[in-house]
Amino acid sequence: MKKMLFVMNPYSGMRRAVRYLADIIALFNRADYEVTTYMTGGQGDATRVVENRARDVDLVVCCGGDGTFNETISGILRSDADVPVGYIPAGSTNDFAASLKIPTNILQAAKDIVEGEPVRYDVGRFGDRYFSYIASFGAFTKSSYATPQSIKNMLGHTAYVLEGINELSQIRKEHVRMELDGQVVEDDFLFGAISNSTSVGGILTLDPKLVDMADGKLEVLLVRAPVDLLEISECIKAVQSQKYNCAMITFRSAEKIKVVADPAMPWTLDGEREDGHSEVDVENVHLAVRIMQRPKA
C-alpha cells in the first residue's frame, strides 16, 4: 500500500472542503493509499509538517488556498524530497489552480489526483522563500494578506475585490530598479508582479501564449504611474487585450531578477505578506516540483 500525507487547511475559502473530508479520504483509500491526515493550525504549519514527513510518503496532497499550496511546495523543496504533490483548491481565489485548470470541484480535484500523472513545473525563489505563482508589490497586493479570513469565508473572491477598491485611496508610487537577466528597468511603479501563472490576483489574466510554466523563466509585469488620462485609457486597453505594448506597461521574461527598492515596501508571495527588502534576488527554479494532473485528452 502506498503512503500519502494529506494536509488540509480547514479554514480556507468558506470551509467547504471540510464537509467532504470523509469522501476525500475514502477516495484515496480505494486507490490503495494509506492516508495520514494533518489539519493545519496556523501560518507555516503546512511547511513544517511537509518538510518533516515528505521523505516518508509516496504522495503529498494539500487542500486549501494558494497560501496552503505555497507552504506545501516550500516544505517539499526544503526536504529535498522529489515527491509528487496533488492540489485540491479550496481557497477564495485559487490563482495557481486556475492556471493549471485544476477543477474547483473538491471531489473531482481529488479524483484527478488519483487518476493523474506527475508533471514538472517551475517554482520561483524570492530571497530564501519560495513562491508557486507570484511575488508582487504595489496596488491591490495588500488585500491578499490583509483581508480577514472571516471576511474571505463569507464573501469569497469578492472580498479581495472590495478590499482592493478600498486600497485605491492609499495607492502610492514605488521607485523600483530591476535587473532582468542583466537588462535594467527603473521607474516609479504603481504595481509590479513577478509570476509563473496566467492568473494574477484573480483580477488580471495573462495571455496563456505568453506564459510557459515550465520554460525556466518568470514573467515580469510592471505598471508605471500614469501621466494623464490618455495613458490610463491605453493601459486599460492593453490589459483587456492582453497586448502589453503601451507606455505604462513593461512585460518581460527572465530567469534571474535583482530588485532594488525601498525596504519599507511590502511584498506578497502567493497571497502571504513578505517584508520589504532594500535588495533581493529572485530566480526561477527550473522544473522543481511534480504536480499531479489528469492527462490531457
N, C-alpha and C positions, 0 to 999 in steps of 0.2 A: 504493500500500500504506500502510495506517495504521501509526502508530508506537505502541509500548507500552513502558512501563517496568515491569518485573516485579521486585518487591522481596520477597525471602524471608528469613525468619529460620530458618536450618537447625536451630536448637536448640530451637524451640518444641515444646510437647507432648512426644510420645515420638519426635520426629524422623521421624514417619511421612510427612510431606509430601515429604521429600527423595526417598523411594522412587518418587514419582510425577512427579518433575521433568520427565523426558523426555516423558511423556504430556501433562503440562500445557502445555509449550511447543509440542508438536505440535498440540494442540487449538487454541491461539491462532494458530499459523501457518496452519492450514487455514481460519481465519476471516479471513485476509488481514491479519494483524498481523505487523509486523516487530518482534521482541521483543528488548529489551535487558535482560539479567538481572543483578541485583545481589544478592549474598549479604551480609547484614549481619554485622558482626563485633563489635558492642558497643552499649551504650546510646547513643542519639542518632544512630546511624549512618543509620537509615532517614529521619529528619527531614532530615538534611543532604543526602543524595543526592536525595530527592524535591524539596526546595526548589530545588536547583540545576538539576534536569532537567525539572520538571513542565511548564514552558512549551514544551518542545520535543516533547511527545508528545500523542497523542490520548486516551490512557487510561493510568492508573496502577493496577496491581494489586498488592496485598500479600498475602503468605501467611505466617501466623504467629498469634500470640495477640493478646489485647486490647492489650498494650503495643506490638506492631508496628503494629497498626491506628492506635493513638493517634499514634505518631510519623509515620505516613504522612499522616494528616489534618493534623497540625501542619505538616508540610512543604508541603502543598498550600496551606494558608491563608497561610503566611509568604511563599510565592512569588507570591501574588495571581493564581494561575492557576486559572481556573474549569474545571478538567479533571475528568471523572468518575473515580471510584475504584471498583475491584472488590475484594472481600474474600473470600479463601479461608481460613476459620478452621481453624487447626491448633494451637491452644494447649491449655492444660489445662482452662480454664473456658469461654471464648468467650461471655461475657455479652452483648456487643453483638450478635453474630451470632444468639444465641437470641432477642433482642428483635425482630430483623428477619426471623426464620425463614429465615436463610441456612443451607443444609444443611451438616452437618459432614463429609459425604462429599466428599473432596477433588476428585475429578473432576466430580461433579455441581455443586459450587460453581463450578468453572471453566466448565462448560458454561452455567450460569445467567448468568454474566457475559457470555459471548459472545452469548447469546440474549436478554439482558435489556435494560432501558431505565433511564436515569438518573432517580432520584427524589431530590428535595431533602429534606434533614433539618437540624435544628438542631444546633448544637455548643455546648458550654459553654466559657467563658473564665474561668480561675481566675488572677487577677493577670495575669501576662504569659504564662501557659501555657494550652494548650487541653486539653479532655477530651471524648472522644466520648460517654461514657455515665455516668461517676460520679466525684465527689470526695467522699471520706468520711474520717471520723475515729473514733477510739474502738475499741470491741470488734471483733475479727476483721479489722480493716483491716491490721494489721501483717503478718498471714500472707500477704497477696497479694504483698508485695515481699520478705519476709524468708525465705520458703521457698526453699532452694537449687534451682537449675534441675535438678540431677541427681535430686533427690527428686521434683520435679514430673514429670520424664520417666518415672520408674519407676511412680509412683502416680497420675498424672493429677490429676483433681479431688479425689480422696481426700486428697491431700497438703494441700490448703487446709483441709479439714475437720479433719484431725488437728492441723495447726498452730493452727487456731482454738481447738480444745479445750485445747491447751497454753496458750493465752493467758488462759483463764478465771481462772487464779490470779493474773494480773497486771492484770486489769481495774481501772481507776480512773475515778472521775468526772472529767469535764472541764467546767469552767464556761465556757459559751459564750453570747455575745449575738449574735443575728441580727436584722438589719432586712430584712424580706421585703416589698419594694415599699412601704417606709415603716412597716410594722407590726412592732413589736418582740416578739421571743420571747427570753427569757433564763432560764437554769436550769442545773442540773448534769445532764449527759447522759452516758450510757454509750456511745451510738452516734449518729452523725449522717451522713446522706447527702444530697448534692445531685446529682440524677441526671436523665438523659434516657433512661430504659431501663425495661423491665419486669422485668429480671433483675438483681439486686443481689448480687454476690459468689457467684453460683451457688447461694446458700442461700435468699435471700428473693426472692419473686416478687410484684411489684406487679400490681394488677388492671389489665389492658390497657384497660379502660374509663376508667381514671383517668389514663392516660398517653398523650399525643399527642406523638410525637417531632418534630412539625413545627408546633407551635402557638405558638412564640415564648416558651414558659415552661419552667422547670425544676421538677422535683418535689423537695420537701424533706421528709425523714423524720427525725424526732428522737425518740430513746428516752431517757426520763428514768430516773434511778436509782430503783428500786422502794423503797417504804416498808416493804412487808410481802409475805408470800407471796400474799396475795389479788391484789395489783397485778401480781405476776409472772404469775399464772394468767390475769388479764384481758389482759395483754399478749400472751401466747401465743395465746389465743383470737382476739384482734384480727388478729394476723399470719396465722394459719391461715385465717381467714375473709376476709381482705383488706378488712376493715372497720375502719378505724383511728380508732375513736371512744372509746378508753379514756383514762384519766387519764395513763397513762405515755407516750402517743404523740402527737406533733404531726405532722400531714401537711398540707402546703400546696403551692401552686404559685405561682411568682413569676418575673418577668422579671429583676429585679436583686436581689442579696443582698449585704449588707455583713456580714462576720463579724469579731467581736472575740473573741479567745481568747488563751490562754497561748501565747507564741511557741515554747515547748518542746513543744507538742502537734503531733506529725507528722500529715500527711495522706497519702492515697494517691489518685493520679489514674489511673484506668484500670489499676490494679494496680501502678503505679510510685510510689515514695516521693516525697513533696514535703515539704520542711522546713516547720516551723511558721511562722506569721505572727501578730503582735500584732493586725494588721488587714489584711483582704484583701477586695477586691471580686470578686464572682462574677456573671457575667451570661450570658444566653442570646444567642448569635449566630444570629439567625434565618435559616433556610434557607441555611446557609453552605456546605454540601457536597452534591455529587451522588453518590449511591451506586447502582451497577448492581444491579438486581433483576429477577428473572423477572416478567413481567406477571402480575397476578392472573387466575386463570381466571374 
